[in-house]
Amino acid sequence: MTVFPFLTAILFTPIFGMLVLACLPREAERMIKLIAAVTMSVAFGLTAYLYWAYDFARSGLQFTESIPWIPELGVSYALGVDGISLPLLFLTMLIGLAAVFASWKLDKRPKEFFMLLLILLTGVAGTFVTRDLFIFLLFYELVVIPIYIMVIIWGSTKRVSKEYAGMKLTIYLLLGSAFMLVGVLALYLNAYPPGSRTFSMEALAQAHQLGHFSEEFQIFAFLLLLLGFGSLLSMWPFHSWSPDGYAGAPTAVSMIHAGVLKKIGGYGLIRLGLLVLPLGAKFWAPVIVGLAVVNVLYAALVALVQKDLKYVIGYSSVSHMGYVLIGFAALNSVSINGAIANMFAHGVMSALFFAMIGHVYDKTHTRHIPDLGGLAHQMPRVATGFMLAGMASLGLPGLIGFIPEFTIFVGAFRAYPWQAILAILGIVFTALYILRILANVLFGPRRPEFDHCADARGLELVPLVLLGSVLVVFGIFPQLLMGMVNSGVEPMLPLLAKLHQAPSMLGGLLK
């Protein structure tokens, strides 16, 4: 264990803030928001310190903590981060802090809203830092209920009702968790004999190396995890909950949902699917890459014809998750580096998009693209945020999205050249729908009916400054992200080398 339990402090700072909020009267709205902001500022500051203090040259888990919890079942309160999980933890706290300020003008039951928001962020962060599968499932289940409540109470009703969106989102998340739970139990029961069973992720990965998992078992168990994590990642055809969920959710939940909640799916496929069940990952990789190409192209084409701003970014998010799946399915160090980095990059840009959409909706009371136009005249700062997120989304060099996508294509072309070429077409469609919404929403002649709409100012600028700065700084200095991610992928190199030497039954059939 490290001298100071940084990860525990990061996890329980939001919980402490939630408990403080529970003691405050509902009428103390400004104090409620201030405590939420201070709480997330402390959690983000601690995470930023870990990011700065992380030793790039030393691979493996760092800042570890471990306390036996239920020894009879092999459950431990074990935490740790590496180059894969630390960027996602940083992303969670970054977006969480931005989401607090994006909700600063909220006046409907702010006490309950910010309490649920802090619980939600704790659950998401916990999935990235735990090293025990039992604790992982606890944190994941902690995510589901707050999201449902926040959508049905504070969500918006436009194309679909907020009740429909909240229920659909929750059902898909619970179905995914059901498959995930069966897969985890299968791993737990088959890894070691009774008396020595454990939920430790490192021990389960070691069980594969010791030959405790047959190839047939790995193929079956990986399919269960793929259905669970793939649904969370909005893998086609399990994607339809995602755009509806975005559209019905309040701004802060849309930011967290697109920015970090989906990334639990990609993280789980790498941390559990690949490291614990590598032969299963290799068997299903050709299927995954086929579904991923559909993700990229189908979702991008659907985004082209959407009239609601949130649906455009919702389907854009589904399309971008296809790139993550392609990077994973290629199963080489270059593509996996790109997949992990792309999760981080997409999280920042999508959160910024939803923050700016939320501001536009608050001022104009519409997200219908044909009803908007020329907003750059009245809202130049919001327009800057839109432009930053849009240019990063279409992969403009110098912003955070370029290097991760380029790395994915370089790695994927080695394994699946034709699929990689098809996926590159997604960039063209992305450029079309991004430029379309920028042109139709921001530019054109000044429209007097929007002259009453105030630009972002004061605390409303915090999401733009935080997320926009990361978009630019990590784009200009990509090694800040890629060096971190590479240190996490480097220990996988021997496993990936052995994996490419092993025959793939399904891959052979498809070829």
Number of C-alpha atoms within 10 A of each C-alpha: 13 12 8 11 14 19 25 17 16 23 21 17 22 26 21 15 21 23 13 15 22 15 9 13 11 15 11 12 17 13 15 24 22 13 17 24 21 16 24 25 20 17 26 23 16 19 24 19 13 19 19 11 10 19 15 18 10 13 17 17 18 18 19 21 21 16 12 11 12 10 12 11 15 17 19 22 17 21 25 23 24 24 28 23 23 25 24 27 27 22 26 28 28 26 26 30 26 28 26 26 21 26 21 16 13 15 10 11 13 22 25 16 21 24 21 20 24 24 23 28 26 24 23 29 27 26 28 27 25 26 26 24 24 23 21 21 18 13 22 23 18 19 24 19 15 21 24 23 19 23 27 20 16 19 24 19 15 13 12 13 16 26 19 16 27 26 18 18 25 21 15 20 20 19 15 23 23 16 19 24 18 15 20 20 15 16 25 21 13 16 24 16 11 11 9 11 20 25 23 21 20 15 17 26 20 15 18 19 14 10 10 15 22 13 16 12 17 23 19 16 24 29 21 23 26 27 21 27 26 27 26 27 30 24 25 23 11 16 20 19 21 26 24 23 30 29 29 28 30 21 30 24 28 30 28 29 21 27 28 28 25 24 27 21 24 23 21 23 24 22 19 21 25 22 22 26 29 23 26 23 28 28 23 20 21 24 14 23 25 17 17 28 25 21 29 32 24 17 27 28 18 16 27 20 11 18 15 19 22 26 23 23 28 26 28 28 28 28 31 24 29 30 30 29 28 33 32 30 27 25 24 23 22 22 30 28 29 29 31 30 30 27 26 24 27 27 28 30 30 27 31 30 28 29 29 26 20 24 21 24 15 15 14 18 10 17 21 15 17 12 11 19 20 20 25 20 18 19 20 15 17 26 23 16 22 27 17 23 29 24 21 24 28 22 20 16 14 18 26 33 29 20 23 31 25 18 22 29 25 17 25 29 18 14 16 17 14 11 19 23 14 14 24 18 14 25 19 13 22 25 18 16 23 22 16 14 24 20 13 16 23 24 16 13 11 15 13 10 9 17 13 10 16 16 20 19 11 7 12 20 19 18 24 26 14 16 26 21 13 19 23 17 14 19 23 14 13 20 13 16 22 21 15 25 24 23 20 23 21 15 13 15 12 9 14 18 13 10 17 13 8 11 12 19 11 14 14 10 8 9 6
